[in-house]
Amino acid sequence: MMFAVLYIISLQTSERTVKDNTIVQYVFTQIVEQHRETVQLYAKEHGIEEYTDVLLAIILQESGGRGADPMQSSESLCGEVGCISDARQSIEQGVHYFAAALEKAGGDLPLAVQSYNFGLGFIDYVQKNDGEFSDEIVIEFSKMMYEQADDPTKYSCLREEAKQYNACYGDILYAEEVLSYKQKFAEKVE
């Protein structure tokens, strides 16, 4: 059904709009919005309600709001993909994990967001090195983790930008993407 909606909308819009992904982002933003109430509930429990739009942006980046694990938080709960099969549990775990990342990062939002993707060890790595979140340290960490992986074949470079650095662990543009999506959700409630 979603594809039918996209098709109809695309017939009524310019080819450029479709190429820019505007329509696709709009549809997925609407799907993610359906999780707002649950996100707010758990964000309030963890004292991070002001980060609701960031959490919704994480859902958009992780799954587009689809599936039983919209925050893709299984790995943070049980160490492997697929152990969560309930959207509410996914959101509860994802919010809990993000709250822990935000606290450990001392409130540094880009660092906390990137750590949602890389794991909390990224915060330790940044703090042990120069202490500053930067594109360079993101690439350095991704490359190191990829090279040290027991089985690097389980990772693939998600982006062309990552291939040139052999930085195929996680998504090196994760924080940038999530923080750009955040504004889409903030505009919804204004």
VEXDRENPA-549535 format. One record per residue: residue in one letter; x, y, z of N, C-alpha, C, O in turn. Coordinates in nm, 3 decimals, always signed. Example, Ala and Ser with C-alpha at 12.3 -4.5 7.8 and 13.67 -1.06 7.14 Angstrom:
<sites>
<site A; <+1.319; -0.569; +0.780>; <+1.230; -0.450; +0.780>; <+1.320; -0.330; +0.780>; <+1.424; -0.332; +0.846>>
<site S; <+1.285; -0.225; +0.708>; <+1.367; -0.106; +0.714>; <+1.290; +0.003; +0.787>; <+1.341; +0.114; +0.804>>
</sites>
This chain:
<sites>
<site M; <+0.082; -0.118; +0.000>; <+0.000; +0.000; +0.000>; <+0.088; +0.127; +0.000>; <+0.059; +0.225; -0.069>>
<site M; <+0.196; +0.121; +0.080>; <+0.284; +0.237; +0.088>; <+0.342; +0.269; -0.050>; <+0.356; +0.385; -0.087>>
<site F; <+0.375; +0.165; -0.126>; <+0.431; +0.189; -0.258>; <+0.327; +0.251; -0.351>; <+0.362; +0.332; -0.437>>
<site A; <+0.200; +0.214; -0.335>; <+0.094; +0.274; -0.415>; <+0.082; +0.422; -0.383>; <+0.066; +0.504; -0.474>>
<site V; <+0.089; +0.457; -0.256>; <+0.083; +0.597; -0.214>; <+0.201; +0.673; -0.272>; <+0.185; +0.782; -0.327>>
<site L; <+0.320; +0.615; -0.261>; <+0.438; +0.680; -0.318>; <+0.423; +0.700; -0.468>; <+0.462; +0.804; -0.521>>
<site Y; <+0.369; +0.602; -0.535>; <+0.351; +0.612; -0.680>; <+0.255; +0.724; -0.717>; <+0.284; +0.805; -0.805>>
<site I; <+0.143; +0.730; -0.648>; <+0.044; +0.835; -0.676>; <+0.103; +0.972; -0.648>; <+0.087; +1.065; -0.727>>
<site I; <+0.169; +0.984; -0.536>; <+0.231; +1.113; -0.502>; <+0.336; +1.150; -0.605>; <+0.347; +1.266; -0.645>>
<site S; <+0.413; +1.051; -0.647>; <+0.520; +1.081; -0.742>; <+0.464; +1.127; -0.876>; <+0.529; +1.205; -0.946>>
<site L; <+0.347; +1.081; -0.913>; <+0.285; +1.126; -1.037>; <+0.247; +1.273; -1.031>; <+0.242; +1.342; -1.132>>
<site Q; <+0.221; +1.320; -0.908>; <+0.176; +1.458; -0.891>; <+0.290; +1.554; -0.857>; <+0.266; +1.673; -0.836>>
<site T; <+0.411; +1.506; -0.851>; <+0.524; +1.592; -0.815>; <+0.629; +1.585; -0.924>; <+0.624; +1.501; -1.014>>
<site S; <+0.722; +1.673; -0.913>; <+0.828; +1.677; -1.014>; <+0.924; +1.561; -0.996>; <+0.938; +1.505; -0.887>>
<site E; <+0.989; +1.526; -1.102>; <+1.090; +1.420; -1.098>; <+1.202; +1.457; -1.001>; <+1.257; +1.370; -0.934>>
<site R; <+1.235; +1.583; -0.994>; <+1.342; +1.632; -0.906>; <+1.308; +1.605; -0.759>; <+1.395; +1.562; -0.683>>
<site T; <+1.185; +1.629; -0.719>; <+1.142; +1.607; -0.581>; <+1.158; +1.461; -0.544>; <+1.204; +1.429; -0.434>>
<site V; <+1.120; +1.373; -0.633>; <+1.134; +1.230; -0.606>; <+1.282; +1.192; -0.596>; <+1.321; +1.116; -0.508>>
<site K; <+1.364; +1.245; -0.688>; <+1.507; +1.215; -0.686>; <+1.572; +1.264; -0.558>; <+1.664; +1.200; -0.508>>
<site D; <+1.526; +1.375; -0.504>; <+1.582; +1.430; -0.380>; <+1.537; +1.352; -0.258>; <+1.580; +1.383; -0.146>>
<site N; <+1.451; +1.252; -0.276>; <+1.406; +1.168; -0.166>; <+1.305; +1.239; -0.075>; <+1.273; +1.186; +0.032>>
<site T; <+1.256; +1.353; -0.113>; <+1.163; +1.429; -0.029>; <+1.038; +1.348; +0.002>; <+0.994; +1.345; +0.117>>
<site I; <+0.982; +1.285; -0.096>; <+0.858; +1.208; -0.078>; <+0.883; +1.089; +0.013>; <+0.806; +1.064; +0.105>>
<site V; <+0.988; +1.015; -0.013>; <+1.019; +0.897; +0.068>; <+1.039; +0.939; +0.214>; <+0.985; +0.874; +0.304>>
<site Q; <+1.115; +1.045; +0.237>; <+1.136; +1.092; +0.374>; <+1.005; +1.133; +0.438>; <+0.983; +1.107; +0.557>>
<site Y; <+0.917; +1.197; +0.362>; <+0.787; +1.239; +0.417>; <+0.707; +1.117; +0.463>; <+0.653; +1.117; +0.574>>
<site V; <+0.699; +1.015; +0.380>; <+0.622; +0.895; +0.416>; <+0.682; +0.829; +0.539>; <+0.609; +0.793; +0.631>>
<site F; <+0.814; +0.812; +0.541>; <+0.875; +0.747; +0.656>; <+0.865; +0.832; +0.782>; <+0.853; +0.779; +0.892>>
<site T; <+0.869; +0.963; +0.767>; <+0.852; +1.051; +0.882>; <+0.713; +1.030; +0.942>; <+0.698; +1.029; +1.065>>
<site Q; <+0.614; +1.014; +0.858>; <+0.478; +0.989; +0.906>; <+0.469; +0.855; +0.979>; <+0.401; +0.844; +1.081>>
<site I; <+0.537; +0.754; +0.928>; <+0.537; +0.623; +0.993>; <+0.604; +0.633; +1.130>; <+0.553; +0.579; +1.229>>
<site V; <+0.716; +0.702; +1.137>; <+0.788; +0.718; +1.263>; <+0.705; +0.795; +1.365>; <+0.706; +0.763; +1.484>>
<site E; <+0.632; +0.896; +1.319>; <+0.549; +0.978; +1.409>; <+0.451; +0.893; +1.490>; <+0.411; +0.932; +1.599>>
<site Q; <+0.414; +0.779; +1.438>; <+0.322; +0.690; +1.509>; <+0.383; +0.639; +1.640>; <+0.310; +0.591; +1.727>>
<site H; <+0.513; +0.650; +1.655>; <+0.581; +0.603; +1.776>; <+0.605; +0.715; +1.877>; <+0.659; +0.690; +1.985>>
<site R; <+0.566; +0.838; +1.845>; <+0.596; +0.953; +1.931>; <+0.550; +0.933; +2.075>; <+0.627; +0.958; +2.168>>
<site E; <+0.427; +0.890; +2.094>; <+0.373; +0.876; +2.230>; <+0.456; +0.777; +2.314>; <+0.485; +0.804; +2.430>>
<site T; <+0.492; +0.666; +2.255>; <+0.573; +0.566; +2.326>; <+0.712; +0.620; +2.355>; <+0.765; +0.600; +2.464>>
<site V; <+0.771; +0.688; +2.258>; <+0.903; +0.747; +2.278>; <+0.897; +0.849; +2.392>; <+0.985; +0.849; +2.479>>
<site Q; <+0.796; +0.933; +2.392>; <+0.783; +1.034; +2.498>; <+0.768; +0.970; +2.636>; <+0.826; +1.017; +2.733>>
<site L; <+0.692; +0.863; +2.643>; <+0.672; +0.792; +2.770>; <+0.805; +0.746; +2.829>; <+0.835; +0.773; +2.945>>
<site Y; <+0.886; +0.677; +2.747>; <+1.013; +0.624; +2.798>; <+1.118; +0.734; +2.814>; <+1.202; +0.728; +2.903>>
<site A; <+1.113; +0.835; +2.729>; <+1.206; +0.947; +2.744>; <+1.179; +1.019; +2.876>; <+1.272; +1.060; +2.945>>
<site K; <+1.053; +1.035; +2.909>; <+1.017; +1.099; +3.036>; <+1.066; +1.016; +3.154>; <+1.117; +1.071; +3.252>>
<site E; <+1.050; +0.885; +3.145>; <+1.099; +0.793; +3.251>; <+1.249; +0.811; +3.275>; <+1.296; +0.799; +3.389>>
<site H; <+1.323; +0.838; +3.170>; <+1.469; +0.850; +3.179>; <+1.515; +0.996; +3.194>; <+1.635; +1.023; +3.196>>
<site G; <+1.420; +1.087; +3.203>; <+1.455; +1.228; +3.221>; <+1.516; +1.293; +3.099>; <+1.593; +1.389; +3.111>>
<site I; <+1.483; +1.242; +2.981>; <+1.540; +1.298; +2.858>; <+1.430; +1.334; +2.758>; <+1.448; +1.323; +2.637>>
<site E; <+1.316; +1.376; +2.809>; <+1.202; +1.407; +2.722>; <+1.235; +1.512; +2.616>; <+1.178; +1.510; +2.507>>
<site E; <+1.328; +1.604; +2.649>; <+1.365; +1.707; +2.551>; <+1.438; +1.649; +2.429>; <+1.461; +1.721; +2.332>>
<site Y; <+1.473; +1.522; +2.435>; <+1.542; +1.456; +2.323>; <+1.447; +1.369; +2.241>; <+1.492; +1.286; +2.162>>
<site T; <+1.316; +1.386; +2.259>; <+1.218; +1.306; +2.186>; <+1.241; +1.314; +2.036>; <+1.236; +1.212; +1.967>>
<site D; <+1.266; +1.434; +1.983>; <+1.286; +1.447; +1.838>; <+1.413; +1.376; +1.792>; <+1.418; +1.324; +1.680>>
<site V; <+1.515; +1.374; +1.875>; <+1.637; +1.301; +1.842>; <+1.607; +1.151; +1.838>; <+1.652; +1.081; +1.748>>
<site L; <+1.531; +1.104; +1.935>; <+1.496; +0.962; +1.940>; <+1.411; +0.921; +1.819>; <+1.428; +0.812; +1.764>>
<site L; <+1.319; +1.007; +1.779>; <+1.240; +0.979; +1.659>; <+1.329; +0.978; +1.535>; <+1.309; +0.898; +1.444>>
<site A; <+1.427; +1.067; +1.532>; <+1.522; +1.070; +1.420>; <+1.607; +0.943; +1.417>; <+1.641; +0.893; +1.310>>
<site I; <+1.640; +0.890; +1.534>; <+1.713; +0.762; +1.540>; <+1.625; +0.651; +1.480>; <+1.675; +0.568; +1.404>>
<site I; <+1.498; +0.650; +1.514>; <+1.407; +0.550; +1.456>; <+1.402; +0.565; +1.305>; <+1.405; +0.465; +1.233>>
<site L; <+1.394; +0.687; +1.257>; <+1.392; +0.710; +1.112>; <+1.519; +0.654; +1.047>; <+1.512; +0.588; +0.943>>
<site Q; <+1.633; +0.679; +1.108>; <+1.760; +0.631; +1.054>; <+1.771; +0.479; +1.063>; <+1.819; +0.414; +0.971>>
<site E; <+1.727; +0.423; +1.174>; <+1.743; +0.279; +1.196>; <+1.649; +0.194; +1.111>; <+1.692; +0.094; +1.053>>
<site S; <+1.522; +0.232; +1.102>; <+1.426; +0.142; +1.039>; <+1.318; +0.212; +0.958>; <+1.237; +0.147; +0.893>>
<site G; <+1.317; +0.344; +0.960>; <+1.207; +0.414; +0.896>; <+1.076; +0.393; +0.971>; <+0.968; +0.419; +0.918>>
<site G; <+1.087; +0.344; +1.095>; <+0.968; +0.321; +1.178>; <+0.902; +0.187; +1.155>; <+0.799; +0.157; +1.215>>
<site R; <+0.961; +0.108; +1.069>; <+0.900; -0.021; +1.034>; <+0.953; -0.134; +1.120>; <+1.061; -0.125; +1.179>>
<site G; <+0.877; -0.239; +1.126>; <+0.920; -0.363; +1.189>; <+0.898; -0.367; +1.339>; <+0.853; -0.271; +1.401>>
<site A; <+0.931; -0.483; +1.394>; <+0.910; -0.508; +1.536>; <+1.022; -0.452; +1.624>; <+1.009; -0.449; +1.746>>
<site D; <+1.132; -0.408; +1.562>; <+1.244; -0.350; +1.637>; <+1.282; -0.216; +1.572>; <+1.391; -0.203; +1.516>>
<site P; <+1.192; -0.118; +1.581>; <+1.215; +0.007; +1.507>; <+1.339; +0.084; +1.550>; <+1.393; +0.162; +1.471>>
<site M; <+1.387; +0.064; +1.672>; <+1.510; +0.132; +1.715>; <+1.632; +0.043; +1.696>; <+1.744; +0.081; +1.731>>
<site Q; <+1.610; -0.077; +1.639>; <+1.720; -0.171; +1.616>; <+1.804; -0.183; +1.743>; <+1.927; -0.174; +1.739>>
<site S; <+1.737; -0.204; +1.856>; <+1.804; -0.203; +1.986>; <+1.831; -0.343; +2.041>; <+1.873; -0.357; +2.156>>
<site S; <+1.807; -0.445; +1.961>; <+1.834; -0.582; +2.007>; <+1.978; -0.601; +2.052>; <+2.004; -0.659; +2.157>>
<site E; <+2.073; -0.551; +1.973>; <+2.214; -0.571; +2.007>; <+2.249; -0.511; +2.142>; <+2.331; -0.567; +2.216>>
<site S; <+2.189; -0.397; +2.175>; <+2.221; -0.335; +2.304>; <+2.157; -0.411; +2.419>; <+2.201; -0.398; +2.534>>
<site L; <+2.055; -0.489; +2.391>; <+1.988; -0.567; +2.495>; <+2.052; -0.704; +2.514>; <+2.082; -0.745; +2.627>>
<site C; <+2.074; -0.775; +2.404>; <+2.119; -0.914; +2.416>; <+2.246; -0.946; +2.339>; <+2.290; -1.061; +2.337>>
<site G; <+2.306; -0.846; +2.274>; <+2.433; -0.868; +2.204>; <+2.420; -0.927; +2.066>; <+2.521; -0.959; +2.003>>
<site E; <+2.299; -0.941; +2.018>; <+2.280; -0.993; +1.882>; <+2.154; -0.934; +1.820>; <+2.066; -0.885; +1.890>>
<site V; <+2.147; -0.939; +1.690>; <+2.033; -0.887; +1.616>; <+1.916; -0.984; +1.630>; <+1.934; -1.105; +1.625>>
<site G; <+1.797; -0.930; +1.647>; <+1.677; -1.011; +1.638>; <+1.617; -1.063; +1.768>; <+1.521; -1.140; +1.763>>
<site C; <+1.668; -1.023; +1.882>; <+1.610; -1.076; +2.006>; <+1.488; -0.995; +2.051>; <+1.417; -1.039; +2.142>>
<site I; <+1.463; -0.882; +1.992>; <+1.344; -0.802; +2.024>; <+1.243; -0.819; +1.911>; <+1.276; -0.804; +1.794>>
<site S; <+1.121; -0.851; +1.948>; <+1.016; -0.870; +1.847>; <+0.891; -0.790; +1.880>; <+0.781; -0.823; +1.836>>
<site D; <+0.909; -0.683; +1.959>; <+0.797; -0.599; +1.997>; <+0.842; -0.453; +1.991>; <+0.941; -0.416; +2.053>>
<site A; <+0.769; -0.372; +1.915>; <+0.809; -0.232; +1.894>; <+0.820; -0.155; +2.026>; <+0.911; -0.074; +2.042>>
<site R; <+0.731; -0.180; +2.117>; <+0.735; -0.109; +2.246>; <+0.862; -0.144; +2.324>; <+0.926; -0.056; +2.381>>
<site Q; <+0.898; -0.272; +2.325>; <+1.020; -0.315; +2.394>; <+1.143; -0.255; +2.324>; <+1.239; -0.216; +2.390>>
<site S; <+1.139; -0.248; +2.192>; <+1.249; -0.188; +2.116>; <+1.269; -0.043; +2.156>; <+1.382; +0.002; +2.177>>
<site I; <+1.159; +0.030; +2.166>; <+1.167; +0.171; +2.202>; <+1.212; +0.187; +2.347>; <+1.294; +0.273; +2.377>>
<site E; <+1.159; +0.105; +2.435>; <+1.201; +0.111; +2.576>; <+1.352; +0.088; +2.588>; <+1.421; +0.163; +2.657>>
<site Q; <+1.403; -0.013; +2.520>; <+1.546; -0.044; +2.524>; <+1.628; +0.064; +2.454>; <+1.734; +0.104; +2.503>>
<site G; <+1.581; +0.110; +2.340>; <+1.653; +0.212; +2.265>; <+1.665; +0.343; +2.343>; <+1.770; +0.406; +2.342>>
<site V; <+1.558; +0.383; +2.408>; <+1.560; +0.506; +2.488>; <+1.653; +0.488; +2.607>; <+1.731; +0.578; +2.641>>
<site H; <+1.646; +0.373; +2.671>; <+1.735; +0.343; +2.784>; <+1.882; +0.352; +2.740>; <+1.964; +0.412; +2.809>>
<site Y; <+1.913; +0.292; +2.626>; <+2.051; +0.290; +2.576>; <+2.098; +0.431; +2.538>; <+2.211; +0.469; +2.568>>
<site F; <+2.010; +0.507; +2.472>; <+2.046; +0.643; +2.435>; <+2.069; +0.729; +2.560>; <+2.161; +0.810; +2.564>>
<site A; <+1.984; +0.711; +2.661>; <+2.000; +0.787; +2.786>; <+2.135; +0.756; +2.849>; <+2.203; +0.846; +2.899>>
<site A; <+2.175; +0.628; +2.846>; <+2.306; +0.590; +2.901>; <+2.418; +0.654; +2.819>; <+2.517; +0.701; +2.876>>
<site A; <+2.404; +0.655; +2.687>; <+2.505; +0.716; +2.600>; <+2.515; +0.866; +2.627>; <+2.625; +0.921; +2.634>>
<site L; <+2.401; +0.932; +2.640>; <+2.399; +1.076; +2.664>; <+2.467; +1.110; +2.797>; <+2.543; +1.206; +2.806>>
<site E; <+2.438; +1.030; +2.899>; <+2.501; +1.054; +3.030>; <+2.651; +1.030; +3.023>; <+2.729; +1.112; +3.072>>
<site K; <+2.690; +0.919; +2.963>; <+2.833; +0.886; +2.954>; <+2.909; +0.989; +2.871>; <+3.027; +1.016; +2.897>>
<site A; <+2.842; +1.046; +2.770>; <+2.904; +1.146; +2.683>; <+2.901; +1.285; +2.746>; <+2.944; +1.382; +2.683>>
<site G; <+2.852; +1.295; +2.866>; <+2.847; +1.425; +2.935>; <+2.758; +1.526; +2.865>; <+2.783; +1.646; +2.870>>
<site G; <+2.654; +1.476; +2.798>; <+2.561; +1.564; +2.729>; <+2.603; +1.604; +2.589>; <+2.531; +1.680; +2.523>>
<site D; <+2.716; +1.554; +2.541>; <+2.762; +1.584; +2.405>; <+2.672; +1.507; +2.308>; <+2.689; +1.387; +2.287>>
<site L; <+2.575; +1.578; +2.249>; <+2.473; +1.513; +2.167>; <+2.529; +1.438; +2.046>; <+2.495; +1.321; +2.027>>
<site P; <+2.613; +1.499; +1.963>; <+2.666; +1.423; +1.849>; <+2.742; +1.296; +1.892>; <+2.732; +1.192; +1.827>>
<site L; <+2.816; +1.305; +2.001>; <+2.890; +1.189; +2.051>; <+2.793; +1.081; +2.098>; <+2.813; +0.963; +2.069>>
<site A; <+2.689; +1.119; +2.170>; <+2.590; +1.023; +2.217>; <+2.517; +0.957; +2.100>; <+2.494; +0.836; +2.101>>
<site V; <+2.480; +1.036; +2.001>; <+2.409; +0.981; +1.885>; <+2.498; +0.884; +1.808>; <+2.454; +0.775; +1.772>>
<site Q; <+2.623; +0.922; +1.783>; <+2.714; +0.833; +1.712>; <+2.737; +0.705; +1.792>; <+2.752; +0.597; +1.735>>
<site S; <+2.740; +0.717; +1.923>; <+2.760; +0.601; +2.010>; <+2.640; +0.507; +2.008>; <+2.654; +0.388; +2.035>>
<site Y; <+2.523; +0.560; +1.977>; <+2.406; +0.473; +1.962>; <+2.433; +0.373; +1.850>; <+2.390; +0.258; +1.856>>
<site N; <+2.503; +0.418; +1.748>; <+2.537; +0.333; +1.635>; <+2.661; +0.248; +1.660>; <+2.662; +0.129; +1.629>>
<site F; <+2.766; +0.308; +1.715>; <+2.894; +0.240; +1.734>; <+2.901; +0.159; +1.864>; <+2.979; +0.065; +1.873>>
<site G; <+2.823; +0.195; +1.962>; <+2.833; +0.134; +2.094>; <+2.900; +0.230; +2.191>; <+2.969; +0.324; +2.151>>
<site L; <+2.877; +0.207; +2.320>; <+2.928; +0.298; +2.423>; <+3.080; +0.300; +2.430>; <+3.137; +0.396; +2.483>>
<site G; <+3.146; +0.199; +2.378>; <+3.292; +0.198; +2.373>; <+3.349; +0.314; +2.292>; <+3.463; +0.354; +2.312>>
<site F; <+3.269; +0.366; +2.200>; <+3.315; +0.481; +2.122>; <+3.337; +0.602; +2.211>; <+3.431; +0.679; +2.189>>
<site I; <+3.254; +0.619; +2.311>; <+3.270; +0.732; +2.403>; <+3.402; +0.719; +2.477>; <+3.477; +0.816; +2.490>>
<site D; <+3.432; +0.598; +2.525>; <+3.561; +0.574; +2.592>; <+3.676; +0.607; +2.499>; <+3.774; +0.670; +2.539>>
<site Y; <+3.665; +0.564; +2.374>; <+3.771; +0.587; +2.275>; <+3.793; +0.736; +2.254>; <+3.908; +0.782; +2.252>>
<site V; <+3.687; +0.812; +2.240>; <+3.698; +0.957; +2.220>; <+3.761; +1.021; +2.342>; <+3.849; +1.106; +2.330>>
<site Q; <+3.716; +0.981; +2.460>; <+3.767; +1.041; +2.583>; <+3.914; +1.007; +2.607>; <+3.988; +1.088; +2.662>>
<site K; <+3.957; +0.888; +2.565>; <+4.097; +0.849; +2.583>; <+4.189; +0.916; +2.480>; <+4.309; +0.931; +2.504>>
<site N; <+4.133; +0.954; +2.370>; <+4.214; +1.019; +2.266>; <+4.207; +1.170; +2.285>; <+4.251; +1.220; +2.389>>
<site D; <+4.157; +1.242; +2.192>; <+4.160; +1.388; +2.206>; <+4.041; +1.445; +2.283>; <+4.040; +1.564; +2.315>>
<site G; <+3.942; +1.363; +2.313>; <+3.829; +1.408; +2.392>; <+3.725; +1.486; +2.315>; <+3.625; +1.529; +2.372>>
<site E; <+3.747; +1.507; +2.187>; <+3.656; +1.586; +2.104>; <+3.593; +1.499; +1.996>; <+3.662; +1.422; +1.929>>
<site F; <+3.463; +1.512; +1.980>; <+3.393; +1.445; +1.872>; <+3.429; +1.514; +1.741>; <+3.423; +1.636; +1.732>>
<site S; <+3.466; +1.436; +1.640>; <+3.499; +1.493; +1.510>; <+3.480; +1.386; +1.403>; <+3.473; +1.266; +1.432>>
<site D; <+3.472; +1.430; +1.280>; <+3.462; +1.335; +1.168>; <+3.583; +1.243; +1.166>; <+3.571; +1.123; +1.138>>
<site E; <+3.700; +1.298; +1.196>; <+3.824; +1.221; +1.191>; <+3.823; +1.107; +1.293>; <+3.865; +0.995; +1.262>>
<site I; <+3.776; +1.135; +1.415>; <+3.777; +1.030; +1.518>; <+3.671; +0.924; +1.488>; <+3.689; +0.807; +1.522>>
<site V; <+3.562; +0.965; +1.425>; <+3.459; +0.869; +1.384>; <+3.518; +0.771; +1.282>; <+3.501; +0.650; +1.295>>
<site I; <+3.586; +0.824; +1.183>; <+3.647; +0.740; +1.078>; <+3.755; +0.651; +1.139>; <+3.762; +0.532; +1.108>>
<site E; <+3.837; +0.707; +1.223>; <+3.945; +0.632; +1.288>; <+3.889; +0.513; +1.369>; <+3.941; +0.402; +1.360>>
<site F; <+3.785; +0.537; +1.446>; <+3.724; +0.432; +1.528>; <+3.661; +0.324; +1.440>; <+3.679; +0.205; +1.464>>
<site S; <+3.586; +0.367; +1.339>; <+3.520; +0.272; +1.250>; <+3.623; +0.183; +1.180>; <+3.606; +0.061; +1.172>>
<site K; <+3.729; +0.244; +1.132>; <+3.835; +0.168; +1.064>; <+3.902; +0.070; +1.160>; <+3.924; -0.046; +1.125>>
<site M; <+3.933; +0.116; +1.280>; <+3.997; +0.030; +1.379>; <+3.907; -0.090; +1.415>; <+3.954; -0.204; +1.418>>
<site M; <+3.780; -0.064; +1.440>; <+3.689; -0.172; +1.477>; <+3.669; -0.271; +1.363>; <+3.658; -0.391; +1.386>>
<site Y; <+3.665; -0.221; +1.241>; <+3.651; -0.307; +1.124>; <+3.773; -0.396; +1.109>; <+3.761; -0.516; +1.084>>
<site E; <+3.891; -0.338; +1.124>; <+4.015; -0.414; +1.109>; <+4.034; -0.514; +1.222>; <+4.095; -0.619; +1.201>>
<site Q; <+3.983; -0.485; +1.342>; <+3.998; -0.574; +1.457>; <+3.885; -0.677; +1.469>; <+3.891; -0.764; +1.556>>
<site A; <+3.784; -0.669; +1.385>; <+3.669; -0.759; +1.395>; <+3.711; -0.903; +1.372>; <+3.791; -0.933; +1.283>>
<site D; <+3.656; -0.993; +1.453>; <+3.681; -1.136; +1.436>; <+3.636; -1.182; +1.298>; <+3.701; -1.265; +1.234>>
<site D; <+3.524; -1.127; +1.253>; <+3.470; -1.162; +1.123>; <+3.426; -1.034; +1.051>; <+3.310; -0.996; +1.057>>
<site P; <+3.521; -0.969; +0.983>; <+3.487; -0.842; +0.916>; <+3.384; -0.858; +0.805>; <+3.327; -0.759; +0.759>>
<site T; <+3.359; -0.980; +0.759>; <+3.261; -1.001; +0.652>; <+3.119; -0.973; +0.699>; <+3.029; -0.957; +0.617>>
<site K; <+3.099; -0.968; +0.830>; <+2.963; -0.937; +0.878>; <+2.933; -0.788; +0.867>; <+2.819; -0.745; +0.889>>
<site Y; <+3.034; -0.708; +0.832>; <+3.016; -0.564; +0.812>; <+3.030; -0.533; +0.664>; <+3.103; -0.600; +0.591>>
<site S; <+2.959; -0.432; +0.622>; <+2.975; -0.385; +0.485>; <+2.974; -0.233; +0.488>; <+2.906; -0.172; +0.571>>
<site C; <+3.048; -0.174; +0.399>; <+3.051; -0.028; +0.393>; <+2.915; +0.020; +0.345>; <+2.876; -0.004; +0.231>>
<site L; <+2.844; +0.087; +0.433>; <+2.711; +0.134; +0.401>; <+2.713; +0.254; +0.306>; <+2.617; +0.280; +0.235>>
<site R; <+2.824; +0.324; +0.308>; <+2.833; +0.447; +0.230>; <+2.961; +0.448; +0.148>; <+3.064; +0.393; +0.188>>
<site E; <+2.952; +0.512; +0.034>; <+3.071; +0.529; -0.051>; <+3.180; +0.603; +0.026>; <+3.299; +0.572; +0.012>>
<site E; <+3.139; +0.701; +0.108>; <+3.236; +0.781; +0.184>; <+3.321; +0.694; +0.276>; <+3.437; +0.725; +0.301>>
<site A; <+3.264; +0.586; +0.325>; <+3.334; +0.498; +0.419>; <+3.434; +0.406; +0.347>; <+3.538; +0.372; +0.403>>
<site K; <+3.403; +0.369; +0.226>; <+3.488; +0.276; +0.151>; <+3.629; +0.329; +0.133>; <+3.726; +0.254; +0.146>>
<site Q; <+3.642; +0.456; +0.105>; <+3.774; +0.513; +0.079>; <+3.865; +0.505; +0.201>; <+3.988; +0.507; +0.188>>
<site Y; <+3.806; +0.495; +0.320>; <+3.885; +0.488; +0.444>; <+3.891; +0.346; +0.501>; <+3.959; +0.320; +0.600>>
<site N; <+3.817; +0.253; +0.436>; <+3.802; +0.118; +0.491>; <+3.739; +0.126; +0.630>; <+3.774; +0.050; +0.721>>
<site A; <+3.648; +0.220; +0.645>; <+3.579; +0.245; +0.772>; <+3.439; +0.186; +0.762>; <+3.340; +0.258; +0.747>>
<site C; <+3.433; +0.055; +0.771>; <+3.308; -0.017; +0.742>; <+3.237; -0.069; +0.867>; <+3.141; -0.144; +0.856>>
<site Y; <+3.282; -0.029; +0.984>; <+3.215; -0.066; +1.108>; <+3.111; +0.042; +1.136>; <+3.147; +0.159; +1.151>>
<site G; <+2.985; +0.006; +1.142>; <+2.880; +0.104; +1.167>; <+2.865; +0.201; +1.052>; <+2.900; +0.171; +0.938>>
<site D; <+2.812; +0.316; +1.083>; <+2.784; +0.419; +0.983>; <+2.857; +0.546; +1.024>; <+2.822; +0.608; +1.124>>
<site I; <+2.957; +0.584; +0.947>; <+3.039; +0.700; +0.984>; <+2.963; +0.833; +0.974>; <+3.008; +0.934; +1.028>>
<site L; <+2.849; +0.834; +0.907>; <+2.770; +0.956; +0.896>; <+2.642; +0.949; +0.979>; <+2.549; +1.028; +0.959>>
<site Y; <+2.638; +0.856; +1.071>; <+2.518; +0.832; +1.151>; <+2.473; +0.957; +1.227>; <+2.357; +0.998; +1.214>>
<site A; <+2.560; +1.018; +1.305>; <+2.522; +1.135; +1.385>; <+2.477; +1.249; +1.295>; <+2.378; +1.316; +1.324>>
<site E; <+2.548; +1.270; +1.187>; <+2.513; +1.378; +1.093>; <+2.372; +1.357; +1.037>; <+2.293; +1.451; +1.032>>
<site E; <+2.342; +1.234; +0.996>; <+2.211; +1.203; +0.939>; <+2.101; +1.219; +1.045>; <+2.000; +1.285; +1.020>>
<site V; <+2.121; +1.159; +1.161>; <+2.019; +1.166; +1.266>; <+1.991; +1.311; +1.305>; <+1.875; +1.351; +1.316>>
<site L; <+2.095; +1.388; +1.324>; <+2.075; +1.526; +1.366>; <+2.010; +1.610; +1.257>; <+1.944; +1.709; +1.286>>
<site S; <+2.029; +1.573; +1.131>; <+1.959; +1.645; +1.024>; <+1.811; +1.606; +1.022>; <+1.726; +1.689; +0.991>>
<site Y; <+1.780; +1.480; +1.054>; <+1.640; +1.435; +1.058>; <+1.566; +1.494; +1.178>; <+1.444; +1.515; +1.172>>
<site K; <+1.637; +1.520; +1.285>; <+1.576; +1.572; +1.407>; <+1.487; +1.692; +1.378>; <+1.378; +1.704; +1.434>>
<site Q; <+1.531; +1.778; +1.291>; <+1.455; +1.899; +1.260>; <+1.320; +1.868; +1.199>; <+1.224; +1.942; +1.221>>
<site K; <+1.310; +1.759; +1.123>; <+1.182; +1.722; +1.063>; <+1.077; +1.695; +1.169>; <+0.960; +1.729; +1.151>>
<site F; <+1.118; +1.636; +1.279>; <+1.024; +1.606; +1.388>; <+0.997; +1.728; +1.473>; <+0.885; +1.745; +1.522>>
<site A; <+1.095; +1.811; +1.491>; <+1.075; +1.935; +1.568>; <+0.974; +2.024; +1.498>; <+0.893; +2.089; +1.563>>
<site E; <+0.977; +2.028; +1.364>; <+0.884; +2.110; +1.288>; <+0.741; +2.060; +1.301>; <+0.647; +2.138; +1.290>>
<site K; <+0.724; +1.931; +1.324>; <+0.590; +1.872; +1.338>; <+0.516; +1.925; +1.459>; <+0.394; +1.942; +1.454>>
<site V; <+0.587; +1.952; +1.568>; <+0.521; +1.992; +1.692>; <+0.518; +2.142; +1.713>; <+0.458; +2.189; +1.810>>
<site E; <+0.582; +2.218; +1.627>; <+0.584; +2.364; +1.642>; <+0.456; +2.425; +1.596>; <+0.440; +2.547; +1.602>>
</sites>
